[in-house]
């Protein structure tokens, strides 16, 4: 199983290219992105972050995992890129 941690994703905007625009926590088999958080609550900015990672990496599925919850099942959010 191929697991890449702290993988750099390039950011390209018009004429500007940054080789390391973003850093993804985990990418599994070049298909699933795992983003780890420990926050009071997951909000729209966290969802936007993982959607950006999905678009830049051509992955279809992302998992946001928040460890700052009583039950871990309440801290997991599945996000699919339907583009």
The 8 nearest C-alpha neighbors of each residue, nearest first, counted from 0:
[[1, 2, 28, 27, 3, 29, 26, 30],
 [0, 2, 28, 27, 3, 29, 26, 30],
 [3, 1, 27, 26, 28, 0, 4, 25],
 [4, 2, 26, 25, 6, 27, 1, 5],
 [5, 3, 25, 6, 24, 2, 26, 23],
 [4, 6, 24, 23, 22, 25, 7, 3],
 [7, 5, 23, 4, 22, 3, 8, 24],
 [6, 8, 22, 19, 21, 23, 5, 9],
 [7, 9, 21, 19, 22, 20, 6, 10],
 [10, 8, 18, 19, 20, 17, 11, 7],
 [9, 11, 20, 17, 16, 18, 12, 8],
 [10, 12, 16, 15, 17, 9, 13, 14],
 [13, 11, 15, 14, 16, 10, 17, 9],
 [12, 14, 15, 11, 16, 10, 17, 9],
 [15, 13, 12, 16, 11, 17, 10, 18],
 [16, 14, 12, 13, 11, 17, 10, 18],
 [17, 15, 11, 10, 18, 12, 14, 9],
 [16, 18, 10, 20, 19, 9, 11, 15],
 [19, 17, 9, 20, 16, 10, 8, 7],
 [18, 20, 9, 7, 17, 8, 21, 10],
 [19, 21, 10, 9, 17, 8, 18, 22],
 [22, 20, 8, 19, 7, 23, 9, 10],
 [21, 23, 7, 6, 5, 8, 24, 19],
 [24, 22, 6, 5, 25, 7, 21, 34],
 [23, 25, 5, 34, 4, 33, 22, 6],
 [26, 24, 4, 33, 3, 23, 32, 5],
 [27, 25, 32, 3, 31, 2, 29, 33],
 [26, 28, 2, 31, 29, 1, 30, 25],
 [27, 29, 1, 30, 2, 0, 26, 31],
 [30, 28, 27, 26, 31, 58, 1, 32],
 [31, 29, 58, 28, 27, 59, 60, 32],
 [32, 30, 60, 27, 61, 26, 58, 29],
 [33, 31, 61, 26, 25, 62, 60, 27],
 [32, 34, 62, 25, 61, 63, 24, 26],
 [33, 35, 63, 24, 64, 62, 32, 25],
 [34, 36, 64, 63, 65, 33, 24, 37],
 [37, 35, 65, 38, 64, 66, 34, 63],
 [36, 38, 67, 66, 65, 39, 35, 64],
 [37, 39, 40, 67, 36, 65, 41, 66],
 [38, 40, 67, 37, 41, 68, 65, 66],
 [41, 39, 38, 42, 65, 67, 74, 37],
 [42, 40, 45, 38, 39, 65, 43, 46],
 [41, 43, 45, 44, 40, 46, 47, 39],
 [42, 44, 46, 45, 47, 41, 48, 40],
 [43, 45, 47, 46, 42, 48, 41, 49],
 [46, 44, 48, 43, 47, 42, 41, 49],
 [45, 47, 43, 49, 48, 44, 50, 42],
 [48, 46, 44, 50, 45, 49, 43, 51],
 [49, 47, 45, 51, 46, 50, 44, 52],
 [48, 50, 52, 51, 46, 47, 53, 45],
 [51, 49, 53, 47, 52, 48, 46, 54],
 [52, 50, 54, 48, 49, 53, 47, 55],
 [51, 53, 49, 55, 50, 54, 56, 48],
 [52, 54, 50, 58, 56, 51, 55, 57],
 [55, 53, 51, 57, 52, 56, 50, 58],
 [56, 54, 52, 53, 57, 51, 8, 9],
 [55, 57, 53, 58, 54, 52, 8, 29],
 [58, 56, 54, 53, 55, 59, 30, 52],
 [59, 57, 30, 53, 56, 60, 31, 29],
 [58, 60, 80, 79, 30, 53, 57, 31],
 [61, 59, 79, 31, 78, 58, 80, 32],
 [62, 60, 32, 78, 31, 33, 77, 79],
 [61, 63, 77, 33, 76, 78, 32, 64],
 [64, 62, 34, 76, 75, 35, 33, 77],
 [63, 65, 75, 35, 74, 36, 62, 34],
 [64, 66, 74, 36, 37, 67, 35, 75],
 [65, 67, 37, 68, 36, 74, 64, 71],
 [66, 68, 37, 65, 38, 39, 69, 74],
 [69, 67, 70, 66, 74, 71, 73, 65],
 [68, 70, 71, 67, 73, 66, 74, 72],
 [71, 69, 72, 68, 73, 74, 66, 67],
 [70, 72, 74, 73, 68, 69, 66, 75],
 [73, 71, 74, 70, 75, 68, 76, 69],
 [74, 72, 71, 70, 75, 68, 69, 76],
 [73, 75, 65, 71, 72, 64, 68, 66],
 [76, 74, 64, 72, 63, 73, 65, 77],
 [75, 77, 63, 62, 78, 64, 74, 73],
 [76, 78, 62, 61, 63, 75, 79, 60],
 [79, 77, 61, 60, 62, 76, 80, 63],
 [78, 80, 60, 59, 81, 61, 77, 50],
 [79, 81, 59, 82, 60, 53, 78, 50],
 [82, 80, 79, 59, 60, 78, 54, 53],
 [81, 80, 54, 59, 79, 57, 53, 58]]
